[in-house]
Amino acid sequence: MPTKPVSIASKSDDRRAAIIERLADHVLAHGLTASSLRPLAKAAATSDRMLLYYFKDKNEIVAATLECISARMVVLMGPRTARTPQPFAALRAQLAAIVRDPVFWPYMRVWLETASRAAHGDPLFRTVGESIGRGFLAWGAAQLDSPDETMRARDAAQLLVMTEGLVLLTALGLDDVCEAAL
């Protein structure tokens, strides 16, 4: 039986996807500060020139890597996502546990680095960070059992603000403050 020929484009796309997965592993393990072009290329098991063959520039590499990391976190959150909308207090407790769980902490560290770079005026991190933040806001809104859309939007915003505060204070070693707030 003849096999279907594999196009060069699909091989290139597959290779690019595999590179992004390895880059995501590297960034989750070592952070964004350890992600100059050469260490990224090494993590991807390729040269820096070949890395730039698959991506237009370093910004595209970082954006694709952060998108991959975000997608992985969504998958990790899947089993913890309620099958039916939840009251605000229940979802708040659930999210507090998720963002402080050691399994999720590498993702939270990358999020903090993204926020820090955005705060320093880096347009790439501002754009990517806003996109991820708005995605989380929409995720929260979809999980909430609020009486109307206005309340749902407000509750989702409160969840986002609370979650970000927990992540920041946990990173600063203020776990006792987080516990007191919950």
C-alpha atoms as a printed R data frame, in Angstrom:
    type eleno elety resid chain resno       x      y      z
1   ATOM     1    CA   MET     A     1   0.000  0.000  0.000
2   ATOM     2    CA   PRO     A     2   1.578  3.340 -1.003
3   ATOM     3    CA   THR     A     3   2.293  5.815  1.748
4   ATOM     4    CA   LYS     A     4   1.261  9.402  1.599
5   ATOM     5    CA   PRO     A     5   4.218 11.729  0.971
6   ATOM     6    CA   VAL     A     6   5.056 14.040  3.851
7   ATOM     7    CA   SER     A     7   5.419 17.629  2.789
8   ATOM     8    CA   ILE     A     8   8.495 19.619  3.695
9   ATOM     9    CA   ALA     A     9   6.252 22.218  5.331
10  ATOM    10    CA   SER     A    10   4.734 19.665  7.709
11  ATOM    11    CA   LYS     A    11   8.191 18.354  8.669
12  ATOM    12    CA   SER     A    12   9.300 21.921  9.314
13  ATOM    13    CA   ASP     A    13   6.139 22.609 11.330
14  ATOM    14    CA   ASP     A    14   6.682 19.423 13.344
15  ATOM    15    CA   ARG     A    15  10.293 20.372 14.020
16  ATOM    16    CA   ARG     A    16   9.254 23.884 15.046
17  ATOM    17    CA   ALA     A    17   6.605 22.474 17.418
18  ATOM    18    CA   ALA     A    18   9.174 20.119 18.973
19  ATOM    19    CA   ILE     A    19  11.572 23.039 19.440
20  ATOM    20    CA   ILE     A    20   8.863 25.094 21.149
21  ATOM    21    CA   GLU     A    21   8.145 22.213 23.548
22  ATOM    22    CA   ARG     A    22  11.833 21.969 24.499
23  ATOM    23    CA   LEU     A    23  12.038 25.738 24.903
24  ATOM    24    CA   ALA     A    24   9.004 25.668 27.195
25  ATOM    25    CA   ASP     A    25  10.687 22.971 29.300
26  ATOM    26    CA   HIS     A    26  13.810 25.145 29.525
27  ATOM    27    CA   VAL     A    27  11.967 28.332 30.481
28  ATOM    28    CA   LEU     A    28   9.863 26.535 33.095
29  ATOM    29    CA   ALA     A    29  13.022 25.067 34.624
30  ATOM    30    CA   HIS     A    30  15.359 28.061 34.341
31  ATOM    31    CA   GLY     A    31  13.175 31.121 33.812
32  ATOM    32    CA   LEU     A    32  13.242 33.869 31.246
33  ATOM    33    CA   THR     A    33  16.412 35.484 32.578
34  ATOM    34    CA   ALA     A    34  18.362 32.380 31.529
35  ATOM    35    CA   SER     A    35  16.906 32.560 28.050
36  ATOM    36    CA   SER     A    36  19.312 34.375 25.798
37  ATOM    37    CA   LEU     A    37  19.585 32.966 22.283
38  ATOM    38    CA   ARG     A    38  22.478 30.526 22.850
39  ATOM    39    CA   PRO     A    39  20.991 28.824 25.939
40  ATOM    40    CA   LEU     A    40  17.657 28.605 24.137
41  ATOM    41    CA   ALA     A    41  19.308 26.997 21.126
42  ATOM    42    CA   LYS     A    42  21.123 24.543 23.377
43  ATOM    43    CA   ALA     A    43  17.852 23.682 25.131
44  ATOM    44    CA   ALA     A    44  16.235 23.126 21.731
45  ATOM    45    CA   ALA     A    45  19.113 20.839 20.692
46  ATOM    46    CA   THR     A    46  19.974 23.061 17.752
47  ATOM    47    CA   SER     A    47  22.205 25.992 16.879
48  ATOM    48    CA   ASP     A    48  21.240 29.618 17.340
49  ATOM    49    CA   ARG     A    49  21.269 30.024 13.550
50  ATOM    50    CA   MET     A    50  18.875 27.119 13.083
51  ATOM    51    CA   LEU     A    51  16.663 28.508 15.814
52  ATOM    52    CA   LEU     A    52  16.419 31.719 13.806
53  ATOM    53    CA   TYR     A    53  15.591 29.637 10.738
54  ATOM    54    CA   TYR     A    54  12.394 28.479 12.461
55  ATOM    55    CA   PHE     A    55  11.576 31.857 14.021
56  ATOM    56    CA   LYS     A    56  11.798 35.400 12.672
57  ATOM    57    CA   ASP     A    57  13.618 36.735 15.739
58  ATOM    58    CA   LYS     A    58  14.027 36.244 19.475
59  ATOM    59    CA   ASN     A    59  10.708 37.976 20.186
60  ATOM    60    CA   GLU     A    60   8.897 35.386 18.101
61  ATOM    61    CA   ILE     A    61  10.762 32.611 19.947
62  ATOM    62    CA   VAL     A    62   9.776 34.028 23.337
63  ATOM    63    CA   ALA     A    63   6.158 34.668 22.313
64  ATOM    64    CA   ALA     A    64   5.750 31.118 20.962
65  ATOM    65    CA   THR     A    65   7.366 29.687 24.090
66  ATOM    66    CA   LEU     A    66   5.106 31.672 26.424
67  ATOM    67    CA   GLU     A    67   2.040 30.644 24.403
68  ATOM    68    CA   CYS     A    68   3.108 26.999 24.790
69  ATOM    69    CA   ILE     A    69   3.610 27.444 28.537
70  ATOM    70    CA   SER     A    70   0.186 29.078 28.838
71  ATOM    71    CA   ALA     A    71  -1.436 26.226 26.893
72  ATOM    72    CA   ARG     A    72   0.259 23.664 29.142
73  ATOM    73    CA   MET     A    73  -1.080 25.397 32.225
74  ATOM    74    CA   VAL     A    74  -4.604 25.364 30.812
75  ATOM    75    CA   VAL     A    75  -4.264 21.596 30.307
76  ATOM    76    CA   LEU     A    76  -2.976 21.180 33.878
77  ATOM    77    CA   MET     A    77  -5.934 23.161 35.175
78  ATOM    78    CA   GLY     A    78  -8.397 21.025 33.201
79  ATOM    79    CA   PRO     A    79  -8.954 18.349 35.853
80  ATOM    80    CA   ARG     A    80  -9.391 21.087 38.474
81  ATOM    81    CA   THR     A    81 -11.955 22.966 36.413
82  ATOM    82    CA   ALA     A    82 -15.500 22.626 37.701
83  ATOM    83    CA   ARG     A    83 -17.931 20.962 35.338
84  ATOM    84    CA   THR     A    84 -20.617 23.418 36.395
85  ATOM    85    CA   PRO     A    85 -20.328 27.114 37.278
86  ATOM    86    CA   GLN     A    86 -19.203 27.728 40.866
87  ATOM    87    CA   PRO     A    87 -20.004 30.386 43.454
88  ATOM    88    CA   PHE     A    88 -17.324 33.060 43.857
89  ATOM    89    CA   ALA     A    89 -16.098 31.814 47.263
90  ATOM    90    CA   ALA     A    90 -15.682 28.228 46.050
91  ATOM    91    CA   LEU     A    91 -13.761 29.277 42.946
92  ATOM    92    CA   ARG     A    92 -11.614 31.664 44.989
93  ATOM    93    CA   ALA     A    93 -10.592 28.815 47.317
94  ATOM    94    CA   GLN     A    94  -9.911 26.534 44.365
95  ATOM    95    CA   LEU     A    95  -7.712 29.117 42.616
96  ATOM    96    CA   ALA     A    96  -5.830 29.920 45.815
97  ATOM    97    CA   ALA     A    97  -4.884 26.252 46.080
98  ATOM    98    CA   ILE     A    98  -3.938 25.990 42.400
99  ATOM    99    CA   VAL     A    99  -1.599 28.984 42.202
100 ATOM   100    CA   ARG     A   100   0.253 27.941 45.352
101 ATOM   101    CA   ASP     A   101   0.526 24.257 44.368
102 ATOM   102    CA   PRO     A   102   4.158 23.221 43.676
103 ATOM   103    CA   VAL     A   103   3.062 21.706 40.344
104 ATOM   104    CA   PHE     A   104   1.920 25.142 39.187
105 ATOM   105    CA   TRP     A   105   4.691 27.181 40.764
106 ATOM   106    CA   PRO     A   106   7.060 27.067 37.727
107 ATOM   107    CA   TYR     A   107   4.248 28.621 35.695
108 ATOM   108    CA   MET     A   108   3.719 31.287 38.341
109 ATOM   109    CA   ARG     A   109   7.446 32.151 38.342
110 ATOM   110    CA   VAL     A   110   7.369 32.632 34.565
111 ATOM   111    CA   TRP     A   111   4.241 34.755 34.988
112 ATOM   112    CA   LEU     A   112   6.037 36.960 37.530
113 ATOM   113    CA   GLU     A   113   8.983 37.377 35.154
114 ATOM   114    CA   THR     A   114   6.577 38.277 32.350
115 ATOM   115    CA   ALA     A   115   4.893 40.876 34.562
116 ATOM   116    CA   SER     A   116   8.246 42.301 35.657
117 ATOM   117    CA   ARG     A   117   9.442 42.742 32.100
118 ATOM   118    CA   ALA     A   118   6.117 44.296 31.118
119 ATOM   119    CA   ALA     A   119   6.421 46.703 34.058
120 ATOM   120    CA   HIS     A   120   9.847 47.718 32.747
121 ATOM   121    CA   GLY     A   121   8.216 48.706 29.468
122 ATOM   122    CA   ASP     A   122   9.047 45.695 27.279
123 ATOM   123    CA   PRO     A   123   6.305 45.797 24.606
124 ATOM   124    CA   LEU     A   124   6.536 42.062 23.843
125 ATOM   125    CA   PHE     A   125   5.958 41.081 27.456
126 ATOM   126    CA   ARG     A   126   3.246 43.704 27.855
127 ATOM   127    CA   THR     A   127   1.369 42.296 24.846
128 ATOM   128    CA   VAL     A   128   1.856 38.638 25.769
129 ATOM   129    CA   GLY     A   129   1.129 39.303 29.437
130 ATOM   130    CA   GLU     A   130  -2.062 41.188 28.646
131 ATOM   131    CA   SER     A   131  -3.213 38.371 26.380
132 ATOM   132    CA   ILE     A   132  -2.553 35.721 29.028
133 ATOM   133    CA   GLY     A   133  -4.168 37.857 31.731
134 ATOM   134    CA   ARG     A   134  -7.283 38.452 29.649
135 ATOM   135    CA   GLY     A   135  -7.423 34.740 28.857
136 ATOM   136    CA   PHE     A   136  -7.368 33.955 32.566
137 ATOM   137    CA   LEU     A   137 -10.027 36.601 33.177
138 ATOM   138    CA   ALA     A   138 -12.274 34.932 30.573
139 ATOM   139    CA   TRP     A   139 -11.543 31.498 32.078
140 ATOM   140    CA   GLY     A   140 -12.582 32.761 35.513
141 ATOM   141    CA   ALA     A   141 -15.753 34.365 34.173
142 ATOM   142    CA   ALA     A   142 -16.734 31.094 32.496
143 ATOM   143    CA   GLN     A   143 -16.295 29.251 35.816
144 ATOM   144    CA   LEU     A   144 -18.457 31.595 37.880
145 ATOM   145    CA   ASP     A   145 -22.061 31.118 38.919
146 ATOM   146    CA   SER     A   146 -22.850 34.827 39.152
147 ATOM   147    CA   PRO     A   147 -26.429 36.147 38.960
148 ATOM   148    CA   ASP     A   148 -25.802 38.339 35.888
149 ATOM   149    CA   GLU     A   149 -23.101 39.412 33.432
150 ATOM   150    CA   THR     A   150 -22.189 42.563 35.362
151 ATOM   151    CA   MET     A   151 -21.581 40.567 38.557
152 ATOM   152    CA   ARG     A   152 -19.745 37.864 36.606
153 ATOM   153    CA   ALA     A   153 -17.362 40.448 35.121
154 ATOM   154    CA   ARG     A   154 -16.765 42.006 38.550
155 ATOM   155    CA   ASP     A   155 -16.278 38.618 40.240
156 ATOM   156    CA   ALA     A   156 -13.862 37.476 37.513
157 ATOM   157    CA   ALA     A   157 -11.857 40.686 37.914
158 ATOM   158    CA   GLN     A   158 -11.728 40.170 41.681
159 ATOM   159    CA   LEU     A   159 -10.501 36.600 41.164
160 ATOM   160    CA   LEU     A   160  -7.747 37.822 38.859
161 ATOM   161    CA   VAL     A   161  -6.637 40.518 41.296
162 ATOM   162    CA   MET     A   162  -6.738 38.094 44.234
163 ATOM   163    CA   THR     A   163  -4.807 35.457 42.330
164 ATOM   164    CA   GLU     A   164  -2.112 37.904 41.268
165 ATOM   165    CA   GLY     A   165  -1.759 39.110 44.846
166 ATOM   166    CA   LEU     A   166  -1.361 35.533 46.075
167 ATOM   167    CA   VAL     A   167   1.304 34.797 43.481
168 ATOM   168    CA   LEU     A   168   3.275 37.936 44.296
169 ATOM   169    CA   LEU     A   169   3.065 37.554 48.069
170 ATOM   170    CA   THR     A   170   3.944 33.853 47.894
171 ATOM   171    CA   ALA     A   171   6.997 34.719 45.790
172 ATOM   172    CA   LEU     A   172   8.019 37.242 48.451
173 ATOM   173    CA   GLY     A   173   7.737 34.637 51.212
174 ATOM   174    CA   LEU     A   174   4.594 36.128 52.712
175 ATOM   175    CA   ASP     A   175   2.668 32.848 52.861
176 ATOM   176    CA   ASP     A   176   1.356 33.739 56.314
177 ATOM   177    CA   VAL     A   177  -0.272 36.860 54.885
178 ATOM   178    CA   CYS     A   178  -1.858 34.768 52.122
179 ATOM   179    CA   GLU     A   179  -3.214 32.325 54.692
180 ATOM   180    CA   ALA     A   180  -4.620 35.155 56.801
181 ATOM   181    CA   ALA     A   181  -6.385 36.623 53.756
182 ATOM   182    CA   LEU     A   182  -8.002 33.341 52.828
